[in-house]
Amino acid sequence: MPKKVEDMIAPERRRSIRNIPIPEGRRKNDRLYAELVPKKASSARATIGEDLPPPSPPRKVPPPFRRRGSRKKMWLGVGATFIILAFAGLSFFSGATLSYVPKSAALSFSNDIYSAEKTGTGGLLYSVVKLSRDKSLSAPAGGEVEVSRKASGTIVVYNDASAEAQKLIATTRFESPAGKVYRIKDAITVPGKTASGPGSVEATVYADEPGDSYNTGLTDFTLPGLEGTPRFKTIYARSKTPMAGGFVGMEKSVKAEDLTQAKNSLEQGLKDDLWKEAEAEVPGDFILFPSLSTFSFEDLPQSVSADGVNVNMRGELHAVMFKKSDLSGFLARKKITLSPNDLVDIPSYDALTISFSGNPPADLLTASEINFKLSGATKVLWLTDEVALKADLAGKSKKEVPVILKNYSTISSANVSVRPFWKTSLPTDAQKIIIKKLPTE
């Protein structure tokens, strides 16, 4: 009977991982690993076919971060820190400011005439500023002329003889060590000596004769007219500028019309230069007025230049100078009533017209008095002792300020502010109190 195929098939054997043969190469590797790895480690190693260890328990995950609440706390902390720093900063910059409007009054003048004295008591005092400057301008030569010119220069005459002024007549002689004689054209008065030294005055001298032999550098001079007297050694002179310009011969000349134009330009230029110099040198508590000033000009010898002829000129300024506080008090008392202790100030004279009454003195330096007239309107302000005011305000409460200000009649109105804003009293340190003067209406 033919066999069935199914009879030839061996019954199926169930295979497991335990029954899978291990390749020979794998076995050799396992033996080598066992030799190299410590027993404890190898024993812990799971062999093929053994049950795997149970899985590790899951890690505990922290609860999610609550962002909204934490952010709110953060901003609250930042805000609190900012407030603390702000208060600390405001406290550090603590202080106070008192702003006030000074008491004022209007002054009006209508060609009022007043006098001022160079010395004295009780009246308005003045002093005189004297400045001189040389200037030159080139002009085209228009031909040649024969000239005979004397040298000239500026000297300073000293009076160390006595406290009395010394008058020197016109043509007084001054002799150099070389025997050259120079003279002044006009009379001068040399002030007497003081505790600070001899009195002195500037003057222009001219050589006795024309020619370049009288041109010389800086030197000393004696007065031959005083020889044989005690004053010969105590009244003397010294050069301020060299003696120059002496010449005899043919010289280039300038046409009349060119010379006139050059002189006009020089005079205006000298006026501008001298006035700027005077304003720069006058002390801050003094005041000058152009209308109470005089200018004088002197032609100096012309000199030859490569382009033509240099026209030379010397300008001199004499300006009346007042102390601001003296002038303000004097004018205010002429129009309003002031107590003896009142100090006032006229902040601006721009709206006033001031000038000499009549002709100015021929020589402001030697004049002892001037008369001037005044027109226009201005304002006078009372001055407050701000140092004393600070001391009175230090450490006081804001409520006490109005009472303190009643003692200052020079103040028309005022207001006070304190830093930081929550403080109710002014700093005890007067240096932290600022006094600010406000403009009047």
C-alpha positions in Angstrom: 0.0 0.0 0.0 1.6 3.3 -0.9 2.7 5.5 2.0 1.2 8.7 2.6 3.4 11.8 2.7 2.1 12.8 6.0 3.4 9.6 7.5 7.0 10.7 6.5 6.8 14.1 8.3 8.3 14.0 11.7 6.1 15.4 14.4 6.7 19.1 15.0 9.0 19.8 17.9 8.4 23.0 19.8 11.6 25.0 20.0 12.4 27.6 22.6 15.3 30.0 23.0 16.9 27.5 25.3 17.1 25.0 22.5 18.8 27.3 20.0 22.4 26.3 19.8 25.0 28.9 20.4 27.6 29.4 17.7 31.1 28.3 18.5 32.5 31.8 18.0 30.0 33.2 20.4 30.9 30.6 23.0 34.6 31.6 22.8 33.7 35.2 23.3 31.6 34.5 26.4 34.5 32.5 28.0 36.9 35.4 27.3 34.5 38.0 28.7 34.0 35.9 31.9 37.8 35.8 32.4 38.2 39.6 32.0 35.1 40.9 33.9 34.9 40.4 37.7 32.7 37.7 39.0 30.3 40.1 40.7 29.8 41.9 37.4 29.5 38.7 35.4 27.1 37.2 37.8 25.0 40.2 37.6 25.0 39.9 33.8 21.8 38.3 32.5 22.6 35.3 30.3 20.6 34.5 27.3 17.5 32.7 28.1 17.3 33.9 31.7 14.3 35.9 32.8 14.8 39.7 32.4 14.8 41.7 35.7 11.7 43.7 36.4 11.6 47.2 34.9 12.7 50.1 37.2 9.9 52.0 38.9 9.0 55.3 37.0 10.7 58.5 38.2 8.6 60.9 40.2 8.1 64.0 38.1 7.7 67.3 40.1 4.5 69.0 39.7 4.4 71.6 36.8 5.8 75.1 37.6 3.1 77.5 38.4 4.2 80.4 36.2 1.4 82.8 36.8 1.8 82.9 40.6 5.6 83.0 40.6 5.7 85.8 38.0 3.3 87.9 40.1 5.6 87.5 43.1 8.6 88.4 41.1 7.1 91.6 39.8 5.9 92.5 43.3 9.5 92.1 44.5 10.9 94.2 41.7 8.3 96.9 42.4 9.0 96.9 46.2 12.8 97.2 45.4 12.2 100.1 43.0 10.1 102.0 45.6 12.7 101.5 48.3 15.5 102.7 46.0 13.4 105.7 44.8 12.7 106.8 48.4 16.3 106.3 49.3 17.4 108.4 46.3 14.9 111.2 47.0 16.1 111.3 50.6 19.7 111.5 49.4 18.9 114.5 47.2 16.9 116.3 49.9 16.9 120.0 49.9 14.7 123.1 49.5 14.3 126.0 47.2 12.9 129.4 48.1 12.0 131.5 45.1 11.2 135.2 45.7 10.3 138.4 43.9 12.4 141.3 45.3 10.7 144.6 46.3 11.0 147.1 43.5 10.2 150.7 42.6 10.1 152.7 39.3 12.5 155.6 38.7 11.9 158.3 36.2 14.3 161.1 35.1 13.8 164.1 32.8 17.1 165.9 32.1 18.0 165.8 35.8 21.4 167.2 36.4 23.7 165.6 39.1 27.3 166.0 40.2 30.0 163.5 41.0 33.3 164.0 42.8 36.6 162.2 42.4 37.3 162.5 46.1 35.1 163.3 49.1 32.5 161.9 51.5 28.7 161.8 51.2 28.4 162.4 47.5 28.7 160.2 44.4 32.3 159.2 43.7 33.8 158.4 40.4 37.2 157.4 39.0 38.8 157.7 35.5 40.0 154.9 33.3 42.8 155.9 30.9 44.0 153.8 28.0 46.1 154.5 25.0 46.8 152.5 21.8 48.7 153.0 18.6 47.4 151.9 15.2 48.6 152.1 11.6 47.1 151.8 8.2 48.8 151.4 4.9 48.0 154.0 2.2 49.4 154.4 -1.4 52.2 156.7 -1.9 51.4 159.8 -4.0 54.9 161.3 -4.3 57.7 162.6 -2.2 58.2 165.5 0.1 61.0 166.9 2.2 60.3 166.5 5.9 62.0 167.7 9.1 60.4 165.8 11.9 61.1 165.5 15.6 61.2 162.1 17.5 58.5 161.6 20.1 57.3 158.9 22.6 55.4 158.3 25.8 57.0 158.6 29.2 55.7 158.0 32.7 56.4 160.9 35.2 56.8 159.9 38.8 56.3 162.0 42.0 58.1 160.5 45.0 58.7 163.9 46.6 55.6 164.3 48.7 51.9 163.5 49.0 51.2 166.8 47.3 50.6 166.9 43.5 53.4 168.3 41.4 52.4 170.6 38.5 54.7 170.8 35.5 54.2 173.6 33.0 54.1 173.3 29.3 57.5 172.7 27.6 59.0 171.2 30.8 62.3 169.5 29.8 63.2 165.8 30.3 66.8 164.9 29.7 68.1 161.4 28.9 71.5 160.0 30.1 72.8 160.7 26.5 72.1 164.4 27.0 69.1 164.4 24.6 66.3 166.8 25.7 62.6 166.2 25.1 59.7 168.4 26.1 56.0 168.1 26.9 53.6 170.3 24.9 51.0 170.8 27.5 51.0 171.2 31.3 50.5 168.1 33.4 49.9 167.4 37.1 51.7 164.5 38.7 49.7 163.0 41.7 51.4 162.9 45.1 52.9 159.7 46.5 50.9 157.3 48.6 51.6 154.4 50.9 51.7 152.1 47.9 54.4 154.1 46.0 55.0 157.3 44.1 52.3 159.0 42.1 52.5 158.8 38.3 51.1 160.2 35.1 51.7 159.5 31.4 52.7 162.2 29.0 54.0 162.5 25.4 57.3 164.2 24.9 58.9 165.6 21.7 62.6 166.0 20.8 64.1 169.4 21.1 65.4 169.1 17.5 64.4 167.1 14.4 66.4 164.2 13.1 67.0 160.5 13.7 69.7 161.2 16.3 66.9 161.6 18.9 65.4 158.2 18.1 66.2 156.0 21.1 65.1 153.0 23.1 63.6 152.8 26.6 65.5 155.0 29.0 65.3 157.2 32.2 64.9 160.9 32.3 65.7 163.7 34.8 64.2 167.2 34.9 66.9 169.8 34.4 64.6 172.5 35.8 64.8 170.8 39.2 68.5 170.5 39.3 70.0 171.8 42.6 66.8 171.1 44.5 65.8 168.1 46.7 63.1 167.2 44.1 65.7 166.6 41.4 66.0 163.0 42.5 62.4 162.4 43.6 60.6 163.7 40.5 61.7 161.8 37.4 60.5 159.9 34.3 60.9 156.7 32.5 60.1 155.7 28.9 56.9 153.7 28.2 57.6 153.6 24.5 60.8 154.2 22.5 61.5 157.7 21.1 60.9 157.3 17.4 60.0 159.1 14.2 62.8 161.7 14.0 63.8 162.3 10.4 65.2 164.9 8.1 65.1 164.4 4.3 62.9 163.3 1.4 60.1 160.9 2.3 57.2 159.3 0.5 53.9 161.1 1.1 50.2 160.3 0.8 47.7 162.2 -1.2 45.5 164.5 0.8 42.3 162.6 0.1 43.9 159.3 0.9 45.4 160.7 4.1 42.0 162.0 5.2 40.3 158.6 4.6 43.1 156.8 6.4 42.8 159.0 9.4 39.0 158.6 9.6 39.4 154.8 9.5 42.1 154.9 12.2 40.1 157.1 14.5 37.1 154.8 14.3 39.2 151.7 14.7 41.0 153.1 17.7 37.7 154.0 19.4 36.4 150.5 19.0 39.6 148.9 20.2 40.0 151.2 23.2 36.4 150.8 24.3 36.5 147.0 24.1 39.7 147.0 26.1 38.2 149.3 28.7 35.1 147.0 29.1 37.3 143.9 29.4 39.5 145.5 32.1 36.8 147.2 34.3 36.0 145.2 37.4 32.6 143.5 37.5 31.2 145.7 40.2 31.9 148.9 38.3 30.2 150.4 35.2 31.3 152.6 32.3 29.2 154.8 30.0 30.5 155.6 26.5 28.7 159.0 26.7 30.8 159.9 29.7 34.0 159.2 27.9 36.4 161.3 25.8 38.7 160.3 23.0 41.8 162.1 21.7 44.0 161.3 18.7 47.5 162.2 17.8 49.2 161.8 14.4 52.4 159.8 14.7 55.2 160.0 12.2 54.5 158.2 9.0 56.7 155.2 8.0 57.6 153.8 4.7 56.3 150.3 3.8 56.8 148.0 0.8 53.4 148.9 -0.5 53.4 152.6 0.2 53.2 154.6 3.4 52.0 153.6 6.9 49.8 156.3 8.4 50.2 156.0 12.2 48.0 157.4 14.9 47.8 157.2 18.7 44.4 157.2 20.4 43.7 157.8 24.0 40.5 157.1 26.1 39.4 158.8 29.3 36.3 157.1 30.7 34.3 157.9 33.8 33.7 154.8 36.0 31.2 154.4 38.8 30.9 151.7 41.4 27.5 150.1 40.6 26.2 150.1 44.2 27.2 153.7 44.7 25.4 154.9 41.5 22.3 152.8 42.2 21.9 154.1 45.7 22.7 157.7 44.7 20.0 157.8 41.9 17.4 155.9 44.0 17.7 158.3 46.9 17.1 161.2 44.5 13.6 159.8 43.7 12.4 157.5 46.6 12.8 157.3 50.3 15.2 154.6 51.6 16.2 153.7 55.1 19.9 154.0 56.0 20.4 150.2 55.8 18.6 149.7 52.5 20.8 148.3 49.7 19.4 148.7 46.2 20.4 147.9 42.6 19.5 149.2 39.2 19.9 146.1 37.1 19.8 147.9 33.7 20.7 151.4 32.4 19.7 150.6 28.9 16.6 152.7 28.9 18.4 155.7 30.4 20.2 158.5 28.5 23.2 159.8 30.4 25.7 162.4 29.1 27.9 165.3 30.3 26.0 168.4 31.3 27.6 171.0 29.1 31.1 170.5 27.7 33.2 167.7 29.4 36.2 168.7 31.4 39.3 169.5 29.2 41.2 166.8 31.1 39.2 164.2 33.0 42.3 163.0 34.7 43.0 166.3 36.5 39.3 167.4 36.9 38.0 166.9 40.5 34.3 167.0 39.6 31.9 166.3 36.7 28.3 167.2 36.0 26.0 164.8 34.1 22.4 164.7 33.1 19.9 161.8 33.1 16.7 161.1 31.2 14.5 158.0 30.9 12.8 155.4 33.2 14.1 152.3 34.9 13.5 150.1 37.9 15.3 149.8 41.2 15.4 146.5 43.2 16.0 146.0 46.9 18.8 143.6 47.7 18.3 140.8 50.2 20.9 139.2 52.4 20.5 135.7 51.1 23.2 134.2 53.4 21.2 135.4 56.5 18.0 134.2 54.9 19.3 130.7 54.4 20.5 130.6 58.1 17.0 131.7 59.3 15.3 129.1 57.2 17.5 126.1 58.1 15.6 123.5 60.0 12.3 125.4 60.0 9.0 123.9 59.0 7.2 125.2 55.9 4.5 126.7 58.1 7.1 128.9 59.7 8.4 130.4 56.4 5.8 133.2 56.1 6.6 134.3 59.6 10.4 134.4 58.9 9.8 136.4 55.6 8.0 139.1 57.5 11.5 140.1 58.8 12.6 140.7 55.2 11.0 143.8 53.9 13.1 143.6 50.8 11.0 140.6 49.5 7.7 141.3 47.8 6.5 137.6 47.5 8.0 134.2 47.8 7.2 130.4 47.7 9.1 127.5 49.1 9.4 123.8 47.9 11.0 121.0 49.9 12.5 117.8 48.5 11.5 115.0 49.0 7.9 116.0 48.8 6.7 114.2 51.9 9.0 116.3 54.2 7.4 119.2 56.0 10.6 121.0 57.1 13.6 122.5 55.4 17.1 121.0 55.7 19.1 121.9 58.8 22.1 122.3 56.6 21.8 125.8 55.1 24.0 124.7 52.1 21.1 122.5 50.9 18.8 125.5 50.7 18.7 127.3 47.3 17.6 130.9 47.1 16.4 132.0 43.7 15.6 135.5 42.7 12.7 135.8 40.3 12.2 138.7 37.8 9.8 141.4 38.7 6.8 142.1 36.4 
